[in-house]
Amino acid sequence: LPIDQELLQLYFEKIEFTSQKKIEASTEMLQLVANHIVKLGANNLVQEELNEKNQKLMEEIKVRSRLEKLLQETQLKVLQSQINPHFLFNTLNTISRLAYLENAEQTQNVTYSLAKIMRYSLRNIDQLVSLREELDYTRNYLNIQQSRFRNQIHYEEIIDFDTEAIKMPILSIQPIIENAIIHGFEPQDSRVVINIHGFLVDNHVVLEISDTGVGMTEEKVASIFSHSGVGKNSHTTGIGMNNVQKRIQYYFGEEYGITAIESKSEVGTTVRLVLPNSGGVLY
Protein backbone atom coordinates (compact mmCIF):
# COMPACT_ATOMS: atom_id res chain seq x y z
CA LEU A 1 0.00 0.00 0.00
CA PRO A 2 1.20 3.53 -0.64
CA ILE A 3 2.55 5.31 2.49
CA ASP A 4 0.83 8.47 3.60
CA GLN A 5 3.73 10.89 3.43
CA GLU A 6 2.03 13.56 5.52
CA LEU A 7 1.24 11.09 8.31
CA LEU A 8 4.80 9.76 8.18
CA GLN A 9 6.16 13.28 8.42
CA LEU A 10 3.91 13.97 11.39
CA TYR A 11 5.18 10.93 13.32
CA PHE A 12 8.76 11.67 12.35
CA GLU A 13 8.50 15.16 13.83
CA LYS A 14 7.29 13.68 17.15
CA ILE A 15 10.44 11.54 17.56
CA GLU A 16 12.72 12.94 20.30
CA PHE A 17 16.42 13.00 19.49
CA THR A 18 19.06 12.34 22.21
CA SER A 19 22.40 13.95 22.12
CA GLN A 20 25.58 11.92 21.92
CA LYS A 21 26.60 13.11 25.41
CA LYS A 22 23.44 11.66 26.95
CA ILE A 23 24.03 8.37 25.18
CA GLU A 24 27.61 8.25 26.46
CA ALA A 25 26.45 9.12 29.98
CA SER A 26 23.84 6.37 29.89
CA THR A 27 26.45 3.90 28.68
CA GLU A 28 28.79 4.80 31.54
CA MET A 29 25.95 4.43 34.03
CA LEU A 30 25.11 0.98 32.70
CA GLN A 31 28.78 -0.01 33.01
CA LEU A 32 28.87 1.17 36.65
CA VAL A 33 25.71 -0.79 37.45
CA ALA A 34 27.11 -3.88 35.76
CA ASN A 35 30.42 -3.61 37.66
CA HIS A 36 28.56 -3.19 40.94
CA ILE A 37 26.47 -6.29 40.26
CA VAL A 38 29.63 -8.27 39.46
CA LYS A 39 31.29 -7.09 42.71
CA LEU A 40 28.21 -8.03 44.73
CA GLY A 41 28.23 -11.47 43.21
CA ALA A 42 31.95 -11.90 43.96
CA ASN A 43 31.51 -10.76 47.56
CA ASN A 44 28.64 -13.18 48.04
CA LEU A 45 30.80 -16.02 46.75
CA VAL A 46 33.64 -15.06 49.09
CA GLN A 47 31.24 -14.74 52.06
CA GLU A 48 29.77 -18.15 51.32
CA GLU A 49 33.25 -19.65 51.25
CA LEU A 50 34.13 -17.94 54.58
CA ASN A 51 30.90 -19.16 56.18
CA GLU A 52 31.62 -22.68 55.01
CA LYS A 53 35.18 -22.52 56.37
CA ASN A 54 33.96 -21.09 59.70
CA GLN A 55 31.36 -23.83 59.99
CA LYS A 56 33.99 -26.49 59.36
CA LEU A 57 36.29 -24.84 61.93
CA MET A 58 33.52 -24.78 64.56
CA GLU A 59 32.78 -28.44 63.92
CA GLU A 60 36.49 -29.28 64.32
CA ILE A 61 36.62 -27.31 67.60
CA LYS A 62 33.55 -29.16 68.91
CA VAL A 63 35.03 -32.53 67.96
CA ARG A 64 38.36 -31.62 69.59
CA SER A 65 36.56 -30.41 72.73
CA ARG A 66 34.60 -33.66 72.98
CA LEU A 67 37.80 -35.67 72.54
CA GLU A 68 39.64 -33.65 75.21
CA LYS A 69 36.73 -34.07 77.64
CA LEU A 70 36.64 -37.79 76.92
CA LEU A 71 40.39 -38.00 77.53
CA GLN A 72 40.09 -36.17 80.86
CA GLU A 73 37.22 -38.41 81.96
CA THR A 74 39.22 -41.46 80.94
CA GLN A 75 42.28 -40.29 82.89
CA LEU A 76 40.10 -39.66 85.97
CA LYS A 77 38.52 -43.10 85.68
CA VAL A 78 41.96 -44.68 85.37
CA LEU A 79 43.13 -42.90 88.54
CA GLN A 80 39.98 -43.84 90.42
CA SER A 81 40.14 -47.45 89.28
CA GLN A 82 43.70 -47.95 90.54
CA ILE A 83 42.17 -48.60 93.96
CA ASN A 84 38.66 -49.95 93.82
CA PRO A 85 36.57 -47.54 95.97
CA HIS A 86 34.20 -50.31 97.07
CA PHE A 87 37.11 -52.41 98.25
CA LEU A 88 38.58 -49.43 100.10
CA PHE A 89 35.27 -48.52 101.78
CA ASN A 90 34.63 -52.11 102.78
CA THR A 91 38.14 -52.31 104.25
CA LEU A 92 37.65 -49.12 106.25
CA ASN A 93 34.30 -50.36 107.52
CA THR A 94 35.94 -53.63 108.54
CA ILE A 95 38.61 -51.71 110.47
CA SER A 96 35.88 -49.65 112.12
CA ARG A 97 34.00 -52.77 113.24
CA LEU A 98 37.21 -54.32 114.56
CA ALA A 99 37.93 -51.13 116.51
CA TYR A 100 34.41 -51.31 117.96
CA LEU A 101 34.89 -54.94 119.03
CA GLU A 102 38.21 -53.99 120.62
CA ASN A 103 36.59 -51.03 122.42
CA ALA A 104 38.81 -48.61 120.49
CA GLU A 105 36.15 -45.93 120.19
CA GLN A 106 38.42 -43.17 118.89
CA THR A 107 39.91 -45.41 116.20
CA GLN A 108 36.42 -46.40 115.14
CA ASN A 109 35.29 -42.77 114.85
CA VAL A 110 38.33 -41.69 112.86
CA THR A 111 38.06 -44.64 110.47
CA TYR A 112 34.35 -44.01 109.94
CA SER A 113 35.00 -40.32 109.24
CA LEU A 114 37.78 -41.17 106.77
CA ALA A 115 35.50 -43.57 104.89
CA LYS A 116 32.81 -40.90 104.55
CA ILE A 117 35.39 -38.30 103.45
CA MET A 118 36.80 -40.54 100.73
CA ARG A 119 33.36 -41.46 99.43
CA TYR A 120 32.38 -37.76 99.29
CA SER A 121 35.66 -36.72 97.61
CA LEU A 122 35.13 -39.14 94.72
CA ARG A 123 32.01 -37.27 93.61
CA ASN A 124 32.10 -35.06 90.52
CA ILE A 125 33.95 -31.82 91.32
CA ASP A 126 31.65 -29.92 88.91
CA GLN A 127 28.40 -30.74 90.69
CA LEU A 128 26.44 -28.67 93.17
CA VAL A 129 25.63 -30.06 96.59
CA SER A 130 23.60 -28.86 99.53
CA LEU A 131 25.15 -26.86 102.34
CA ARG A 132 24.06 -29.65 104.69
CA GLU A 133 26.27 -32.13 102.81
CA GLU A 134 29.19 -29.69 102.90
CA LEU A 135 28.81 -29.22 106.65
CA ASP A 136 28.61 -32.99 107.17
CA TYR A 137 31.85 -33.38 105.22
CA THR A 138 33.45 -30.57 107.26
CA ARG A 139 32.50 -32.26 110.55
CA ASN A 140 34.06 -35.55 109.42
CA TYR A 141 37.22 -33.70 108.34
CA LEU A 142 37.42 -31.87 111.69
CA ASN A 143 36.78 -35.11 113.58
CA ILE A 144 40.01 -36.48 112.13
CA GLN A 145 41.90 -33.25 112.80
CA GLN A 146 40.67 -33.13 116.40
CA SER A 147 41.95 -36.65 116.95
CA ARG A 148 45.26 -35.75 115.31
CA PHE A 149 45.77 -32.68 117.50
CA ARG A 150 44.38 -34.28 120.67
CA ASN A 151 41.19 -32.23 120.80
CA GLN A 152 42.98 -28.87 120.76
CA ILE A 153 40.65 -27.79 117.93
CA HIS A 154 37.15 -26.83 119.10
CA TYR A 155 34.42 -26.51 116.48
CA GLU A 156 31.22 -24.45 116.79
CA GLU A 157 28.43 -24.12 114.25
CA ILE A 158 25.45 -21.74 114.22
CA ILE A 159 23.20 -21.74 111.13
CA ASP A 160 20.07 -19.58 110.90
CA PHE A 161 18.44 -21.18 107.85
CA ASP A 162 17.61 -24.49 106.16
CA THR A 163 20.96 -25.92 105.02
CA GLU A 164 19.34 -28.53 102.78
CA ALA A 165 17.89 -25.83 100.48
CA ILE A 166 21.16 -23.97 99.86
CA LYS A 167 23.27 -25.17 96.93
CA MET A 168 26.99 -24.68 96.40
CA PRO A 169 29.95 -26.28 94.57
CA ILE A 170 31.27 -29.40 96.25
CA LEU A 171 34.32 -28.97 98.54
CA SER A 172 33.88 -25.22 99.09
CA ILE A 173 34.13 -25.03 102.89
CA GLN A 174 36.83 -27.58 103.77
CA PRO A 175 39.71 -25.67 102.04
CA ILE A 176 38.86 -22.61 104.16
CA ILE A 177 38.82 -24.70 107.35
CA GLU A 178 42.09 -26.35 106.37
CA ASN A 179 43.66 -22.96 105.71
CA ALA A 180 42.60 -21.91 109.24
CA ILE A 181 44.28 -24.99 110.75
CA ILE A 182 47.50 -24.67 108.78
CA HIS A 183 48.00 -20.92 109.17
CA GLY A 184 46.15 -20.37 112.44
CA PHE A 185 46.68 -23.45 114.56
CA GLU A 186 49.81 -25.35 113.51
CA PRO A 187 52.25 -22.43 114.05
CA GLN A 188 51.22 -22.07 117.71
CA ASP A 189 50.04 -25.60 118.51
CA SER A 190 47.60 -24.38 121.18
CA ARG A 191 43.81 -24.53 121.51
CA VAL A 192 41.94 -22.92 118.61
CA VAL A 193 38.21 -22.37 118.18
CA ILE A 194 36.83 -22.63 114.64
CA ASN A 195 33.34 -21.23 114.18
CA ILE A 196 30.91 -21.25 111.24
CA HIS A 197 28.05 -18.78 111.48
CA GLY A 198 25.48 -18.81 108.68
CA PHE A 199 22.82 -16.14 108.25
CA LEU A 200 20.78 -14.34 105.57
CA VAL A 201 21.42 -10.75 104.47
CA ASP A 202 19.40 -9.10 101.67
CA ASN A 203 18.35 -12.53 100.40
CA HIS A 204 21.99 -13.65 100.26
CA VAL A 205 23.47 -16.50 102.27
CA VAL A 206 26.47 -15.42 104.33
CA LEU A 207 28.86 -17.90 105.93
CA GLU A 208 31.43 -16.42 108.29
CA ILE A 209 34.19 -18.92 109.01
CA SER A 210 36.39 -17.67 111.85
CA ASP A 211 39.22 -19.00 113.97
CA THR A 212 41.08 -17.84 117.07
CA GLY A 213 44.49 -18.69 115.64
CA VAL A 214 47.64 -16.61 115.22
CA GLY A 215 46.21 -14.65 112.29
CA MET A 216 47.79 -13.90 108.93
CA THR A 217 49.88 -11.01 107.65
CA GLU A 218 48.54 -8.77 104.89
CA GLU A 219 51.01 -10.39 102.50
CA LYS A 220 49.71 -13.85 103.36
CA VAL A 221 46.10 -12.76 102.87
CA ALA A 222 46.99 -11.15 99.52
CA SER A 223 48.77 -14.32 98.39
CA ILE A 224 45.73 -16.54 98.93
CA PHE A 225 44.25 -15.67 95.53
CA SER A 226 47.56 -15.45 93.69
CA HIS A 227 47.94 -19.21 93.28
CA SER A 228 46.19 -21.55 90.87
CA GLY A 229 44.87 -23.72 93.71
CA VAL A 230 47.33 -26.57 93.31
CA GLY A 231 50.60 -26.44 95.20
CA LYS A 232 51.46 -24.41 98.28
CA ASN A 233 47.92 -23.10 98.69
CA SER A 234 46.24 -26.51 98.67
CA HIS A 235 46.72 -29.53 100.89
CA THR A 236 44.45 -32.48 101.64
CA THR A 237 42.02 -32.16 98.72
CA GLY A 238 44.33 -30.44 96.21
CA ILE A 239 41.77 -27.62 96.14
CA GLY A 240 42.84 -24.18 97.36
CA MET A 241 40.76 -21.16 98.31
CA ASN A 242 41.43 -19.58 94.91
CA ASN A 243 39.86 -22.64 93.28
CA VAL A 244 36.84 -22.31 95.58
CA GLN A 245 36.45 -18.66 94.60
CA LYS A 246 36.59 -19.37 90.86
CA ARG A 247 34.05 -22.20 90.99
CA ILE A 248 31.52 -20.23 93.06
CA GLN A 249 31.79 -17.22 90.73
CA TYR A 250 31.51 -19.50 87.70
CA TYR A 251 28.17 -20.86 88.91
CA PHE A 252 26.65 -17.77 90.55
CA GLY A 253 28.45 -14.62 89.35
CA GLU A 254 31.26 -12.34 90.49
CA GLU A 255 29.24 -10.84 93.34
CA TYR A 256 29.43 -14.18 95.17
CA GLY A 257 32.28 -16.16 96.66
CA ILE A 258 34.85 -15.09 99.25
CA THR A 259 34.08 -11.40 99.66
CA ALA A 260 36.29 -10.58 102.64
CA ILE A 261 39.21 -11.95 104.68
CA GLU A 262 39.89 -10.17 107.96
CA SER A 263 42.88 -11.23 110.01
CA LYS A 264 44.63 -9.82 113.07
CA SER A 265 47.81 -11.04 114.71
CA GLU A 266 47.17 -13.12 117.84
CA VAL A 267 43.40 -12.59 117.40
CA GLY A 268 42.45 -14.80 114.47
CA THR A 269 40.98 -14.76 110.99
CA THR A 270 37.46 -14.45 109.59
CA VAL A 271 36.56 -15.44 106.04
CA ARG A 272 33.22 -14.26 104.66
CA LEU A 273 31.64 -16.50 102.01
CA VAL A 274 28.52 -15.23 100.16
CA LEU A 275 26.11 -17.47 98.20
CA PRO A 276 22.74 -16.91 96.53
CA ASN A 277 19.71 -17.83 98.60
CA SER A 278 18.34 -20.81 96.70
CA GLY A 279 15.48 -21.43 99.10
CA GLY A 280 16.82 -20.94 102.60
CA VAL A 281 14.19 -20.10 105.21
CA LEU A 282 14.86 -18.48 108.56
CA TYR A 283 14.24 -20.75 111.55
C-alpha positions, 0 to 999 in steps of 0.5 A, a space after each residue: 500500500 502507498 505510504 501516507 507521506 504527511 502522516 509519516 512526516 507527522 510521526 517523524 516530527 514527534 520523535 525525540 532526538 538524544 544527544 551523543 553526550 546523553 548516550 555516552 552518559 547512559 552507557 557509563 551508568 550501565 557499566 557502573 551498574 554492571 560492575 557493581 552487580 559483578 562485585 556483589 556477586 563476587 563478595 557473596 561467593 567469598 562470604 559463602 566460602 568464609 561461612 563454610 570454612 567457619 562452619 567447618 572450623 567450629 565443627 572441628 573445635 567441637 570434635 576436639 573439645 569432645 575428645 579432650 573431655 573424653 580424655 580427661 574423663 578417661 584419665 580420671 577413671 583410670 586414677 579412680 580405678 587404681 584402687 577400687 573404691 568399694 574395696 577401700 570402703 569395705 576395708 575401712 568399715 571392717 577396720 571400724 568394726 574391729 575397733 568397735 569390738 576392741 573397744 577402740 572408740 576413737 579409732 572407730 570414729 576416725 576410720 568411719 570419718 575417713 571412709 565418709 570423706 573418701 566417698 564424698 571426695 570421689 564425687 564429681 567436682 563440677 556438681 552442686 551439693 547442699 550446704 548440709 552435705 558440705 557441713 557434714 563433710 566438714 565435721 568428718 574432716 574436723 573429727 580427724 583433725 581433732 583426733 590428730 591434735 588431741 582435741 585442741 581444735 574446738 568446732 562451733 556451728 550456728 546456722 540460721 536457715 535451712 541448710 538442705 535448700 542452699 546449693 553450692 559447689 562441692 568442697 567449698 568449705 573444707 579448704 577454708 577450714 584447712 587454711 585456718 588450721 594450717 596458718 592459724 593453729 599449727 604455728 602455735 600448737 595451742 587450743 583454737 576455736 573454729 566457728 561457722 556462722 550462717 545467716 541471711 542478708 538481703 536474700 543472700 546467704 552469708 557464711 562467716 568462718 572464723 578461727 582464734 588462731 595466730 592470724 595472717 599477715 597482709 602479704 599472706 592474705 593477699 597471696 591466697 588468691 595469687 595461686 592456681 589452687 594446686 601447690 602451696 595453697 592446697 593440701 588435703 584435697 588439692 583444692 585451694 581457696 582460689 579454686 573455691 572462689 573461681 568455681 563459686 563465681 563461675 556458677 553464681 556470678 562475680 558478686 558471690 564467693 569469698 568477699 572478705 578476709 579479715 585477720 589480726 595477729 594473735 586474734 584470728 581470721 574471719 573469712 566471709 563467704 557469700 552465696 545466693 539464697 536458693 530457698 533458705 528459710 529463717 528458723 
